[in-house]
Amino acid sequence: MPQTILITGGAGFIGRHLARVLIERGDRVRVLDSLIDQVHGGAGRPEELHPDAELIIGDVRDESAVLSAVKGVDKVAHLAAEVGVGQSMYAVDRYTSVNDHGTAVLFQQLIAHPVKRVVTASSMSVYGEGLYQTQDGDLRQNVVRGARNPDGSWDPVDESGRALIPAPTPETKQPALMSVYAIGKYVQERLTLTVAPAYGMQGVALRLWNVYGPGQALSNPYTGVLAIFASRLANEQRPMVFEDGQQRRDFVHVADVARAFVLSLDRPDVDGHVFNIGSGEARTIEDVARLQARSMGREHLTPDITQKARIGDIRHCIPDLSKARDSLGFRPQQDFTEGVAELSEWVARQEAADRVLEARSELEARGLVA
């Protein structure tokens, strides 16, 4: 039976993909989005947003806009958020207002107009550093990096100075909130899992890893790293890589993320759960930058390895997807090399302003790059 689903932040990168999937299977989709300049460049309704999606232009902090959006809705996919670890560390009031207060406004209106289920986009950033093990095989949950190691290396070390080995991070790992962005995402998921059941609704939270694919905001220097690299390369600039480039990340295609949201909206037995959503494959940032350059025919633009770190960044965090596989039925399908090629083909048809140096200057001016 068709449902009416509200997607907050639904005119954004992930939201547009999710809207298309839902509409193509027969659901009615309503989108609430403020179309902020940093993401949308001052344009109106995005061309990529499905024409059958109802768009309400409004801020998630605006009670009247949210009230209009939630009326008559069966379920909610909550994606509205300011996104960017680095920027969150100096735009503290803005990130806290949108991510924390905006989610509170959404649930305040849902108290009077409850829905069956709310699925909220959280982030792998809530973990801080991922799970590690020592070279003797002992697990370490609460790893915190200090300054760069005396030998010049960046990996966290044990008490004997031996490098720790990254291990797949399960949902049971204790959060370690290392940035304002991480704090906000954790607040969003906890509000979802606390308020929803108190008023007869179901809540689910998805901790997303690094999402990539066609449709990312290429001119937003705080968007996903692949889009940032693509923007630099499209403007004949070397991709900027912090630290030594050997930090490991998991990159998950937006189509897989949209599929995870659909499963989370539909599955009857996942109420109250948090799920990791990634690809299950870890890659170094340097390797990713080189692959992106090859895919765009710009192999000569080798990564600019800065040997500097941003405050709030973590070294390694890779997901354990066993819970999402077993309980949610989620299995990533997109091949990474093919996904990067798809992104590169899309980038070739776009115009992208390179604002990476501007963003770095903002961080350096505030002492957030060391």
C-alpha positions as CSV (number, residue, x, y, z in Angstrom):
1,M,0.0,0.0,0.0
2,P,1.4,3.5,-0.9
3,Q,2.6,5.6,2.0
4,T,3.2,9.3,2.4
5,I,6.8,9.8,3.5
6,L,8.4,13.1,4.6
7,I,12.1,13.5,3.9
8,T,13.6,16.4,5.9
9,G,16.6,17.8,4.0
10,G,15.2,15.9,1.0
11,A,16.4,18.2,-1.6
12,G,20.0,17.4,-0.7
13,F,22.3,14.7,-2.0
14,I,21.0,11.6,-0.2
15,G,17.4,12.9,0.0
16,R,17.0,13.3,-3.7
17,H,18.2,9.7,-4.3
18,L,15.9,8.4,-1.6
19,A,12.9,10.4,-2.9
20,R,13.4,8.9,-6.4
21,V,13.5,5.3,-5.1
22,L,10.4,5.8,-3.0
23,I,8.4,7.5,-5.7
24,E,9.3,4.9,-8.3
25,R,8.0,2.2,-6.1
26,G,4.7,4.0,-5.6
27,D,5.0,6.1,-2.4
28,R,4.1,9.7,-2.1
29,V,7.0,11.9,-1.0
30,R,7.0,15.3,0.7
31,V,10.3,17.2,1.1
32,L,11.1,19.9,3.6
33,D,14.3,21.7,2.7
34,S,15.7,25.2,3.3
35,L,17.8,25.1,0.1
36,I,20.8,26.7,1.9
37,D,23.4,28.5,-0.3
38,Q,26.4,26.4,0.8
39,V,24.7,23.2,-0.6
40,H,22.4,24.5,-3.4
41,G,24.3,27.7,-4.5
42,G,21.3,29.9,-4.2
43,A,19.3,28.0,-6.8
44,G,15.7,27.1,-6.6
45,R,14.2,23.6,-6.7
46,P,17.0,21.2,-7.7
47,E,16.6,19.7,-11.2
48,E,17.6,16.3,-9.7
49,L,14.7,16.3,-7.3
50,H,12.0,14.0,-8.7
51,P,9.2,16.1,-10.3
52,D,6.5,14.2,-8.3
53,A,8.1,15.1,-5.0
54,E,6.1,17.8,-3.1
55,L,8.6,20.5,-2.0
56,I,8.1,22.7,1.1
57,I,10.8,25.3,1.3
58,G,11.4,25.9,4.9
59,D,13.8,25.6,7.8
60,V,13.6,22.5,10.1
61,R,13.8,25.0,13.0
62,D,10.6,26.8,11.8
63,E,7.7,25.3,13.8
64,S,5.0,26.4,11.2
65,A,7.0,24.9,8.3
66,V,7.6,21.7,10.2
67,L,3.9,21.5,11.2
68,S,2.8,21.8,7.5
69,A,5.3,19.2,6.6
70,V,4.3,16.5,9.1
71,K,0.5,16.7,8.7
72,G,-0.8,13.6,6.9
73,V,2.5,11.8,6.9
74,D,3.0,8.1,7.6
75,K,6.7,8.0,8.1
76,V,9.7,10.4,8.3
77,A,13.2,10.1,7.0
78,H,15.1,12.8,8.9
79,L,18.1,14.0,6.9
80,A,18.1,17.7,7.6
81,A,21.4,18.8,9.1
82,E,24.4,21.0,8.7
83,V,27.2,18.7,7.5
84,G,31.0,19.1,8.0
85,V,33.3,18.1,10.9
86,G,35.8,20.9,10.3
87,Q,33.2,23.7,9.8
88,S,31.3,22.6,12.9
89,M,34.3,23.4,15.1
90,Y,33.9,27.2,14.3
91,A,30.3,27.5,13.3
92,V,29.3,26.1,16.6
93,D,26.0,28.0,17.1
94,R,24.8,27.2,13.6
95,Y,25.5,23.5,13.7
96,T,24.0,23.2,17.2
97,S,20.9,25.2,16.2
98,V,20.1,23.2,13.1
99,N,21.1,19.7,14.1
100,D,20.0,19.7,17.8
101,H,17.3,22.3,18.0
102,G,16.0,21.4,14.5
103,T,15.5,17.8,15.5
104,A,13.8,18.9,18.7
105,V,11.4,21.1,16.7
106,L,10.6,18.1,14.4
107,F,9.7,15.9,17.4
108,Q,7.8,18.6,19.1
109,Q,5.4,18.7,16.1
110,L,5.4,15.0,15.8
111,I,4.0,14.7,19.4
112,A,0.8,16.3,18.1
113,H,0.9,14.6,14.7
114,P,2.6,11.2,15.3
115,V,3.8,9.0,12.5
116,K,4.5,5.3,12.5
117,R,8.3,5.5,12.2
118,V,11.2,8.0,12.1
119,V,14.5,7.0,10.5
120,T,17.2,9.5,11.3
121,A,20.6,9.9,9.6
122,S,23.4,9.7,12.2
123,S,27.1,9.5,11.4
124,M,30.1,7.3,11.9
125,S,31.6,10.5,13.5
126,V,29.9,9.6,16.8
127,Y,32.5,6.8,17.4
128,G,35.5,9.2,17.3
129,E,38.3,6.8,16.7
130,G,37.1,3.4,15.6
131,L,37.7,0.1,17.4
132,Y,41.4,-1.0,17.5
133,Q,43.4,-4.0,18.6
134,T,46.9,-4.2,19.9
135,Q,49.5,-6.2,18.1
136,D,48.9,-8.9,20.7
137,G,45.2,-9.0,19.7
138,D,43.6,-7.1,22.6
139,L,40.7,-4.9,21.7
140,R,40.8,-1.1,22.6
141,Q,37.5,0.8,22.7
142,N,38.4,4.3,23.9
143,V,41.4,5.2,21.8
144,V,42.3,8.9,21.7
145,R,45.1,10.3,19.6
146,G,47.4,12.8,21.0
147,A,49.9,14.9,19.0
148,R,51.9,13.4,16.2
149,N,54.1,10.6,17.4
150,P,57.8,11.3,18.1
151,D,58.8,9.2,15.0
152,G,56.6,11.3,12.8
153,S,53.9,8.7,12.4
154,W,50.2,9.4,12.9
155,D,48.6,6.1,14.1
156,P,47.5,5.8,17.7
157,V,49.9,3.6,19.7
158,D,49.7,1.5,22.8
159,E,51.6,2.0,26.1
160,S,54.8,0.5,24.5
161,G,54.6,2.9,21.5
162,R,53.5,0.2,19.1
163,A,50.9,1.1,16.4
164,L,47.4,0.0,17.1
165,I,45.6,-1.9,14.3
166,P,42.1,-0.7,13.2
167,A,39.4,-3.3,13.6
168,P,35.7,-3.3,12.4
169,T,33.7,-1.1,14.7
170,P,30.3,-2.4,15.9
171,E,27.4,-0.4,17.0
172,T,28.1,-1.4,20.6
173,K,31.3,0.6,20.7
174,Q,31.1,3.5,23.2
175,P,30.7,6.9,21.4
176,A,33.6,9.3,21.6
177,L,32.3,12.7,20.4
178,M,35.3,14.5,18.9
179,S,33.6,17.4,17.1
180,V,30.6,19.6,17.3
181,Y,29.2,17.8,14.3
182,A,29.5,14.4,16.1
183,I,27.8,15.8,19.2
184,G,24.9,17.0,17.0
185,K,24.5,13.7,15.2
186,Y,24.5,11.8,18.5
187,V,21.8,14.2,19.9
188,Q,19.8,13.6,16.8
189,E,19.9,9.8,17.1
190,R,19.2,9.9,20.9
191,L,16.2,12.2,20.5
192,T,14.9,9.8,17.9
193,L,15.3,6.7,20.0
194,T,14.0,8.5,23.2
195,V,11.1,10.7,22.1
196,A,9.6,8.4,19.4
197,P,8.7,5.5,21.6
198,A,7.4,7.8,24.4
199,Y,4.6,8.9,21.9
200,G,3.9,5.6,20.3
201,M,6.2,6.0,17.3
202,Q,9.1,3.8,16.2
203,G,12.6,5.2,15.9
204,V,15.6,4.0,13.9
205,A,19.0,5.6,13.4
206,L,21.6,4.9,10.6
207,R,25.2,5.7,11.3
208,L,26.4,6.6,7.8
209,W,30.0,6.3,6.7
210,N,31.4,8.5,3.8
211,V,28.7,8.7,1.3
212,Y,29.6,9.4,-2.4
213,G,28.0,9.5,-5.8
214,P,26.6,11.7,-8.5
215,G,24.7,14.7,-7.2
216,Q,27.0,15.8,-4.4
217,A,27.5,19.5,-3.9
218,L,30.8,20.0,-5.6
219,S,31.3,23.6,-4.6
220,N,30.8,22.9,-0.9
221,P,34.3,22.4,0.6
222,Y,32.8,20.6,3.6
223,T,31.0,17.9,1.7
224,G,32.2,14.3,1.2
225,V,35.9,13.9,0.5
226,L,35.4,12.3,-3.0
227,A,33.4,15.3,-4.1
228,I,36.1,17.6,-2.7
229,F,38.8,15.7,-4.6
230,A,36.7,15.8,-7.8
231,S,36.2,19.6,-7.5
232,R,39.9,20.2,-7.1
233,L,40.8,17.9,-10.0
234,A,38.1,19.4,-12.3
235,N,39.8,22.8,-11.7
236,E,43.3,21.4,-12.4
237,Q,44.3,21.4,-8.8
238,R,46.0,18.7,-6.8
239,P,43.7,16.9,-4.2
240,M,44.6,18.1,-0.7
241,V,45.2,15.2,1.7
242,F,45.7,15.8,5.4
243,E,48.2,13.9,7.6
244,D,50.2,11.3,5.6
245,G,47.2,10.1,3.5
246,Q,47.3,6.6,5.1
247,Q,44.2,7.2,7.3
248,R,41.6,4.6,6.3
249,R,37.9,5.2,5.5
250,D,34.9,3.4,4.2
251,F,33.1,4.9,1.2
252,V,29.5,3.9,0.6
253,H,27.6,4.7,-2.6
254,V,24.5,6.9,-2.3
255,A,22.3,4.2,-4.0
256,D,23.3,1.8,-1.2
257,V,22.5,4.4,1.4
258,A,19.1,5.1,-0.1
259,R,18.5,1.3,-0.1
260,A,19.3,1.2,3.7
261,F,16.8,4.0,4.4
262,V,14.1,2.1,2.5
263,L,14.8,-1.1,4.5
264,S,14.8,0.9,7.7
265,L,11.4,2.5,6.8
266,D,9.9,-0.9,5.9
267,R,11.3,-3.7,8.1
268,P,8.9,-4.4,11.0
269,D,11.4,-5.6,13.5
270,V,14.1,-2.9,13.7
271,D,12.4,-0.4,16.0
272,G,14.8,1.1,18.5
273,H,17.9,0.0,16.7
274,V,21.0,1.8,15.4
275,F,22.8,0.4,12.3
276,N,26.1,1.0,10.7
277,I,25.8,1.7,7.0
278,G,28.9,1.5,4.9
279,S,30.5,-0.6,2.1
280,G,32.6,-2.9,4.4
281,E,35.8,-2.0,2.5
282,A,38.5,0.2,4.0
283,R,40.7,2.4,1.8
284,T,43.5,4.9,2.4
285,I,42.7,8.5,1.5
286,E,45.8,8.7,-0.6
287,D,44.7,5.7,-2.7
288,V,41.3,7.2,-3.1
289,A,42.7,10.5,-4.3
290,R,44.9,8.7,-6.9
291,L,41.9,6.6,-8.1
292,Q,39.8,9.7,-8.5
293,A,42.6,11.4,-10.5
294,R,43.0,8.4,-12.8
295,S,39.2,8.2,-13.3
296,M,39.1,11.8,-14.4
297,G,42.2,11.5,-16.6
298,R,44.3,13.7,-14.4
299,E,47.0,11.3,-13.1
300,H,49.5,14.2,-13.2
301,L,47.7,15.9,-10.3
302,T,49.2,13.8,-7.5
303,P,47.9,14.2,-4.0
304,D,49.2,17.2,-2.0
305,I,50.1,15.4,1.3
306,T,49.9,18.2,3.8
307,Q,51.4,16.4,6.9
308,K,49.0,18.5,8.9
309,A,45.9,17.4,10.9
310,R,42.6,19.0,11.4
311,I,41.2,19.3,15.0
312,G,38.4,16.8,15.3
313,D,39.6,14.4,12.6
314,I,40.1,10.8,13.5
315,R,42.7,8.4,12.1
316,H,40.8,5.2,11.3
317,C,37.2,4.1,11.6
318,I,35.8,1.2,9.6
319,P,32.4,-0.4,10.1
320,D,31.3,-3.8,11.2
321,L,28.2,-4.4,9.1
322,S,27.1,-7.7,10.6
323,K,24.1,-6.2,12.5
324,A,22.9,-4.3,9.4
325,R,23.2,-7.5,7.3
326,D,21.6,-9.8,9.8
327,S,18.8,-7.6,11.2
328,L,18.2,-5.0,8.4
329,G,18.9,-7.2,5.4
330,F,21.4,-4.6,4.2
331,R,24.1,-5.7,1.7
332,P,26.0,-3.0,-0.2
333,Q,25.9,-3.6,-3.9
334,Q,28.0,-0.8,-5.6
335,D,31.5,-1.6,-6.8
336,F,33.8,1.2,-5.6
337,T,35.9,1.6,-8.8
338,E,32.7,1.7,-10.9
339,G,31.1,4.2,-8.5
340,V,34.1,6.5,-8.8
341,A,34.0,6.3,-12.6
342,E,30.2,7.1,-12.4
343,L,31.0,10.1,-10.2
344,S,33.8,11.3,-12.6
345,E,31.4,11.1,-15.6
346,W,28.9,13.2,-13.7
347,V,31.5,15.7,-12.6
348,A,32.6,16.2,-16.2
349,R,29.2,17.6,-17.0
350,Q,29.2,20.1,-14.0
351,E,30.7,23.4,-13.1
352,A,32.5,23.3,-9.7
353,A,34.0,26.2,-7.8
354,D,37.1,25.1,-5.9
355,R,36.8,26.5,-2.4
356,V,39.1,24.1,-0.6
357,L,41.9,26.6,0.1
358,E,39.3,29.1,1.4
359,A,38.0,26.4,3.8
360,R,41.5,25.5,4.9
361,S,42.2,29.2,5.6
362,E,39.1,29.4,7.8
363,L,40.3,26.4,9.8
364,E,43.9,27.7,10.1
365,A,42.8,31.1,11.2
366,R,41.1,29.5,14.1
367,G,44.0,27.2,15.0
368,L,42.1,24.1,13.9
369,V,44.9,22.8,11.7
370,A,48.1,21.6,13.3
